[in-house]
Amino acid sequence: MSIITSQADESTTLRLDMTEFVKCLALWRKVFGTMGRPKPSAEPTIDQLSCLKALVDNQRHPYADFAIFGPDGARMAIKLKLAGKILYTDGTFRTITIAGPPHLDAWRLGYEVWANAMIMLGIIDLGNIILYQEHISSAVRKYGDDAWILIYQADVRA
């Protein structure tokens, strides 16, 4: 889990077998059409699906840390960083760096893989996935790129 879904989760799980992966793909096709599959940059790997399924099977939230979870599976193990200013109690701003996608476009890449995994696993319906992505996008439009660090932290906590 620590290299696929959450840097803080040291647990392990078994990998889905190919039969289960085919069932996941069939669920995706039920939503998007029988002739396709997710675009390569947005298709979750078997390892990503396995970890998310294990979380749900163990009654945990299907959380994925977009600092490590996203397109190209294992390549994402190179942690993304983002920097931003936060307001301290003394009224001053300080720049901090945290693990996470550095901007909305990078977040969308991880979210698209996660969203496809949720559909493939039958966990969340497409309508809610679209509404949440629009919610995050509208917050960036409303508050600007300078607020990205706060928006992302709120997303992680949500």
Order of alpha helices (4+ residues) and beta strands (2+ residues): alpha-alpha-beta-beta-alpha-alpha-alpha
